[in-house]
Amino acid sequence: MNPTESSRRTFIQASAAVAATSPLMAALAQADNDTTPGHLFAYVGTFSSPLRDVLPTQVDLPPGNGRGIHIFQVNRSTGALTPAGIHALGTSPSCLALNAAGTRLYSANETDRVGDEKHGTVSAFAINPANGKLEPLNSVRSGGAGPTFISIHPEGKFLLVANYFGGSIAVLPILGDGQLGPATDIKNDGGAVGPTKATNAPPGSFAFSGHDRTHAHMIQTDPTGRFVLHVDLGLDKIFIWKFDSVKGTLTPAETPSVSLPPGDGPRHFHFHPNGRWMYSIQEEGSNVVLFDYESKTGALTARQTIATLPAGFGGSNFCSGILVSADGKFVYAGNRLHDSIGIFSVGADGVLTYVGEEWTRGNYPRSFNVDPSGQFLYSCNQRGDNIATFRVDRATGKLNFTGQYTPVGNPSIIIFHETAKRH
């Protein structure tokens, strides 16, 4: 290489190094690697027609206070919820589910007015990625009366429905455009209804909700998607089904069900992240049961029962939701009438230890959820007409009220949707 070529190359290399450190180049480099998150939206389902989740079905109740599906933008730093719109519905969209891509939202409409069979409905919506607003796609019958819970199979091709007043479960196909098709399978619960007094009821409890008939309350797959589990509160049972992910049909598992103590009323369950433990909360028994789960057969084996209430509690209480933290270290259990969230630490063997409880700052916490970052827990205080926000202590599991109340009529559920990262 001659001296002239060497000098030219040295000059070019030096110029490139200077350019790389210039403000413009630094900004461009930062833009290429920008991980600024997109918007975080919260969708809140409400009761906007007669409330029938606690009182007998023959009672004539006034309309709920909710206006449909309420949309909020979430402040990631403070947890504050800012109203971003309402999709008005008078059909009590009390349970919501998002597809994995975050492009479609589904609502269980807790009614019993459709057709001669008096079914409820499930609705499908497209989500506007810019503002989170909802565009209706279609609605179909839920396969029973009063659908109270929906979930999506991990493969995203089917939606599962639990019909509380119909005492049935159903499988609905999710079509290519996100719309729902007619049910591919419907199963009706049957068997002996449990007693009106829970085996494990607190002293002096008069809690009675679902032991008048069959009441399917929740349905969801196991972590593998091979089995579908659903609870019937009135029968005091958890049912296990093998799922055909091609046909969308259910067949009884090798062990088709497991029984809870008579009258305790299983309501909801949540799997631990390791997939080996499942926690079930009993509405009238006010307790949590730890089950060992066998993923090859779907079998459940009870190993621990622990009260959701502090020692010495007496009187009536109705449990609501249950949530295992994303890191698997804590379990949260909802108490209505006591109006608290019980906090439990998870041992190395899955066994729960009572840590304490936090007042929900509102009446009748129907459900609660944690934002995607794990920093904030939101309690849907159904009869208090508000959502209370708590900061989560990730080390202890304890909840600290932020002072933030968000007014929503009869909130039932809150779920979160993150839009794509911005560049």
C-alpha positions in Angstrom: 0.0 0.0 0.0 1.5 3.4 -1.0 1.6 6.4 1.4 -1.3 8.2 -0.4 -3.7 5.3 0.0 -2.6 4.8 3.6 -3.3 8.5 4.4 -6.7 8.4 2.7 -7.8 5.3 4.6 -6.6 6.8 7.9 -8.6 10.0 7.2 -11.8 8.0 6.4 -11.5 5.9 9.5 -11.0 9.0 11.7 -14.0 10.8 10.1 -16.2 7.8 10.7 -15.3 7.7 14.3 -16.1 11.4 14.7 -19.4 11.1 12.9 -20.4 8.2 15.1 -20.0 10.4 18.2 -22.0 13.3 16.7 -25.4 14.1 18.2 -27.2 13.1 15.0 -25.5 9.7 14.7 -26.1 9.1 18.5 -29.8 9.9 18.1 -30.1 7.6 15.1 -28.3 4.8 17.0 -30.6 5.3 19.9 -33.7 5.2 17.6 -32.5 1.9 16.1 -32.3 0.4 19.6 -35.3 2.2 21.1 -37.4 0.0 23.5 -39.8 2.7 24.5 -43.0 0.8 25.4 -46.3 1.5 23.6 -49.5 2.4 25.3 -50.9 0.3 28.1 -54.7 0.0 28.1 -57.0 -1.5 30.7 -60.4 -2.9 29.8 -63.0 -3.2 32.6 -66.0 -5.4 32.3 -69.1 -4.4 34.3 -72.6 -5.4 35.3 -75.0 -3.3 33.2 -78.1 -5.4 33.5 -79.8 -7.2 36.5 -77.2 -8.4 38.9 -77.6 -12.1 39.5 -74.3 -13.4 40.7 -75.3 -13.6 44.4 -79.0 -13.4 44.8 -81.5 -16.1 43.6 -82.4 -15.9 39.9 -86.1 -15.2 40.6 -85.3 -11.9 42.4 -86.1 -8.9 40.3 -83.1 -6.7 40.5 -82.5 -3.1 39.2 -80.1 -2.5 36.3 -76.4 -2.6 37.1 -74.5 0.6 37.3 -71.9 -0.2 34.6 -72.2 1.1 31.1 -70.5 -1.7 29.3 -66.8 -2.2 28.6 -64.8 0.8 30.1 -61.4 1.6 28.5 -58.5 3.3 30.4 -55.0 4.3 29.5 -52.6 3.2 32.3 -49.8 5.3 33.6 -46.9 2.8 33.9 -45.1 4.8 36.6 -48.0 5.7 38.9 -50.6 3.1 38.0 -53.2 5.8 37.4 -56.1 5.0 35.1 -57.2 7.7 32.7 -60.6 7.2 30.9 -60.1 6.5 27.2 -63.7 5.6 26.2 -66.6 3.3 26.9 -68.0 0.7 24.6 -71.7 0.8 25.7 -73.3 -2.5 26.3 -76.5 -3.3 28.3 -75.7 -7.1 28.5 -73.4 -7.2 31.5 -70.0 -8.0 29.8 -68.8 -9.3 33.2 -65.8 -11.3 31.9 -63.3 -10.4 29.2 -60.5 -12.2 27.4 -57.8 -11.0 25.0 -56.1 -13.1 22.2 -52.4 -13.5 22.4 -51.7 -11.0 19.6 -53.8 -8.3 21.4 -55.9 -7.7 18.3 -59.2 -9.2 19.5 -61.2 -8.9 22.7 -64.1 -11.2 23.7 -66.8 -10.6 26.3 -69.1 -12.9 28.2 -72.5 -11.2 28.3 -74.1 -12.4 31.5 -77.7 -12.5 30.3 -80.4 -15.2 29.9 -82.6 -13.7 27.3 -81.6 -15.1 23.9 -83.9 -17.5 22.1 -86.4 -20.0 23.5 -83.6 -21.6 25.5 -82.9 -18.2 27.2 -79.1 -18.4 26.5 -76.5 -15.7 27.1 -74.1 -14.5 24.5 -70.4 -14.0 23.8 -69.2 -11.0 21.7 -66.1 -10.5 19.6 -64.4 -7.2 19.0 -61.4 -5.9 17.0 -59.1 -3.6 18.9 -57.9 -0.3 17.4 -54.1 -0.3 18.1 -53.9 3.4 18.2 -56.5 4.3 20.8 -57.7 0.9 22.2 -61.3 1.4 21.1 -63.4 -1.6 20.2 -65.1 -2.5 16.9 -67.8 -5.1 17.2 -67.3 -8.2 15.0 -70.2 -10.5 16.0 -72.0 -12.2 18.9 -73.1 -15.8 19.3 -75.0 -17.8 21.8 -72.9 -19.0 24.8 -74.5 -22.5 25.0 -76.3 -21.7 28.3 -77.7 -19.0 30.5 -75.6 -16.4 32.3 -72.1 -16.9 30.9 -69.8 -15.8 33.7 -66.4 -16.8 32.5 -64.5 -17.1 29.2 -60.9 -18.1 28.3 -59.0 -18.7 25.1 -57.2 -22.0 24.4 -53.4 -21.5 24.1 -53.5 -22.3 20.3 -55.9 -19.4 19.8 -58.5 -21.3 17.8 -61.2 -21.9 20.4 -62.9 -19.9 23.2 -64.2 -21.7 26.3 -67.3 -20.6 28.2 -68.7 -21.4 31.6 -72.5 -20.7 31.9 -73.3 -20.1 35.5 -77.1 -20.1 35.4 -77.2 -22.7 32.6 -74.9 -25.1 34.5 -73.1 -25.8 31.3 -69.8 -25.2 29.5 -69.3 -24.7 25.8 -66.5 -24.5 23.2 -66.7 -21.8 20.5 -64.5 -21.7 17.5 -62.5 -18.5 16.7 -62.6 -17.9 13.0 -59.8 -16.5 10.9 -61.0 -12.9 11.2 -61.6 -13.2 14.9 -65.3 -13.7 14.8 -66.9 -16.5 16.8 -68.7 -19.5 15.3 -71.5 -21.7 16.7 -70.5 -24.0 19.6 -68.6 -27.2 18.6 -69.4 -28.8 21.9 -71.7 -28.2 24.9 -71.6 -30.1 28.2 -74.3 -29.9 30.9 -73.2 -30.5 34.5 -75.1 -33.1 36.4 -75.0 -34.7 39.8 -76.0 -34.2 43.4 -76.1 -30.5 44.6 -74.1 -29.8 47.8 -75.6 -28.6 51.1 -76.4 -25.0 51.8 -74.0 -25.0 54.7 -70.3 -25.2 53.8 -68.1 -27.8 55.5 -65.4 -25.2 56.2 -67.6 -22.1 56.7 -66.3 -19.6 59.2 -68.1 -19.6 62.6 -71.5 -17.9 62.4 -71.5 -17.8 58.6 -74.8 -17.5 56.7 -73.0 -17.4 53.3 -75.1 -19.1 50.7 -74.8 -18.5 46.9 -74.8 -21.4 44.6 -76.0 -24.6 46.2 -79.5 -24.4 44.7 -78.6 -26.1 41.4 -75.6 -26.7 39.0 -73.4 -23.6 38.5 -70.4 -23.7 36.1 -68.3 -20.8 37.3 -64.9 -21.0 35.6 -63.3 -22.8 32.7 -59.7 -22.8 31.5 -57.0 -25.1 30.1 -54.1 -26.5 31.9 -50.7 -24.9 30.9 -50.2 -27.5 28.1 -53.6 -27.0 26.5 -54.2 -30.7 26.5 -56.8 -30.7 29.3 -59.7 -28.3 30.1 -60.8 -27.9 33.7 -64.0 -26.3 34.9 -65.5 -25.8 38.3 -69.2 -26.3 39.3 -69.9 -24.4 42.5 -73.2 -26.1 43.1 -71.8 -29.6 42.7 -68.6 -28.9 44.7 -66.5 -30.4 41.9 -63.7 -29.6 39.5 -64.1 -31.4 36.2 -61.2 -32.4 34.0 -61.6 -32.9 30.2 -59.3 -34.0 27.4 -59.5 -31.5 24.6 -59.4 -32.2 20.9 -57.8 -29.0 19.5 -58.8 -29.9 16.0 -62.5 -30.6 16.5 -63.0 -28.4 19.5 -64.6 -31.2 21.5 -64.3 -32.4 25.1 -64.1 -36.0 26.5 -63.8 -37.0 30.2 -60.3 -37.4 31.4 -59.0 -40.6 33.1 -60.1 -39.1 36.4 -63.1 -37.0 35.2 -63.5 -34.9 38.4 -62.3 -34.2 41.9 -64.6 -33.3 44.8 -64.2 -30.4 47.3 -65.7 -30.6 50.8 -69.6 -30.4 50.6 -71.0 -27.0 50.4 -67.6 -25.2 50.1 -68.3 -24.2 46.5 -65.2 -24.1 44.3 -65.3 -20.8 42.3 -62.0 -20.1 40.6 -58.5 -21.7 40.2 -55.1 -20.6 39.1 -52.0 -22.7 38.1 -48.6 -22.0 39.4 -46.0 -21.0 36.7 -44.3 -24.4 37.2 -47.5 -26.1 36.0 -47.3 -28.7 38.8 -49.5 -26.9 41.4 -53.0 -25.5 41.1 -54.8 -23.4 43.7 -58.6 -23.5 44.0 -60.6 -20.9 46.0 -63.9 -21.9 47.6 -66.6 -19.2 47.6 -68.6 -20.4 50.7 -65.9 -22.3 52.5 -63.6 -19.2 52.4 -60.5 -21.3 51.8 -57.8 -22.1 49.3 -56.9 -25.7 48.4 -53.5 -26.6 46.9 -53.6 -29.4 44.4 -50.7 -31.3 42.9 -51.4 -31.6 39.1 -50.3 -34.5 36.9 -50.0 -33.1 33.4 -50.0 -36.5 31.7 -53.4 -37.5 32.9 -54.9 -34.2 34.3 -55.3 -35.8 37.7 -55.6 -33.5 40.8 -54.5 -34.4 44.3 -55.4 -32.1 47.2 -52.5 -31.5 49.6 -53.3 -28.4 51.7 -56.4 -26.4 52.8 -55.9 -22.9 54.2 -58.4 -20.2 55.2 -58.5 -17.0 53.3 -59.4 -15.0 56.4 -57.4 -13.9 59.4 -57.5 -16.1 62.5 -60.5 -15.5 64.7 -62.8 -14.2 62.0 -66.5 -14.9 62.5 -69.5 -14.2 60.3 -70.3 -14.4 56.6 -67.9 -14.1 53.7 -67.9 -14.9 50.0 -64.6 -15.6 48.3 -64.0 -14.3 44.8 -60.9 -14.4 42.7 -57.5 -16.1 43.1 -54.2 -15.0 41.5 -50.7 -16.5 41.6 -48.0 -13.9 41.0 -46.0 -14.1 37.8 -42.9 -15.1 39.7 -44.8 -17.8 41.6 -43.8 -16.4 45.0 -47.2 -15.3 46.2 -50.9 -16.1 46.0 -53.7 -13.5 46.4 -57.3 -14.4 47.4 -60.4 -12.2 47.3 -62.8 -11.9 50.2 -66.2 -10.2 49.8 -68.0 -8.9 52.8 -64.7 -9.0 54.7 -63.6 -6.8 51.7 -60.0 -7.8 51.7 -57.4 -9.6 49.6 -55.6 -12.3 51.5 -51.9 -12.6 50.9 -50.0 -15.9 51.0 -46.3 -16.8 50.4 -45.6 -19.9 48.4 -43.1 -22.4 49.8 -40.6 -24.5 47.9 -43.1 -27.3 48.0 -46.0 -25.1 46.9 -47.5 -24.9 50.4 -49.1 -21.6 51.4 -48.3 -19.5 54.4 -50.6 -16.7 55.4 -48.8 -13.3 55.3 -51.8 -11.0 56.0 -54.5 -9.2 54.2 -55.2 -5.7 52.7 -58.5 -3.9 52.8 -59.8 -3.3 49.3 -61.0 0.2 49.9 -64.3 -0.7 48.4 -67.2 -3.1 48.9 -67.4 -6.6 47.4 -64.1 -7.1 45.5 -65.3 -9.4 42.7 -61.9 -9.8 41.1 -58.5 -8.2 40.9 -55.5 -8.3 38.5 -51.9 -7.2 38.3 -50.5 -5.0 35.5 -48.0 -6.6 33.1 -45.0 -5.1 35.0 -46.2 -6.7 38.3 -46.0 -3.3 40.0 -49.7 -2.6 40.6 -52.7 -4.6 41.7 -56.2 -3.3 40.8 -59.2 -4.4 42.9 -62.6 -4.3 41.1 -65.0 -3.4 44.0 -68.3 -4.4 42.5 -70.7 -2.8 45.0 -68.4 0.1 45.8 -68.5 1.2 42.1 -64.8 1.8 42.0 -61.4 0.2 41.2 -58.7 0.7 43.9 -55.0 0.7 42.9 -52.3 -0.8 45.1 -48.5 -0.9 44.7 -47.1 -4.5 45.0 -44.1 -5.1 47.3 -42.3 -7.6 45.1 -40.2 -8.8 48.1 -43.0 -9.4 50.6 -46.1 -9.7 48.4 -47.8 -7.0 50.5 -50.1 -4.4 49.0 -49.8 -0.6 49.6 -52.8 1.6 48.6 -51.7 4.3 46.3 -54.7 6.6 47.2 -56.1 6.2 43.7 -59.8 5.4 43.2 -61.2 5.0 39.7 -65.0 5.3 39.6 -66.6 2.6 37.5 -70.2 1.3 38.0 -70.2 -2.3 39.2 -66.7 -3.3 37.9 -66.3 -7.1 37.4 -63.0 -7.6 35.8 -59.9 -5.7 34.6 -57.5 -7.0 31.9 -54.5 -5.3 30.3 -53.3 -4.8 26.7 -50.0 -3.4 25.6 -49.6 -1.9 22.2 -46.5 -2.4 20.1 -43.3 -0.7 21.2 -42.7 2.8 19.7 -39.6 3.6 17.7 
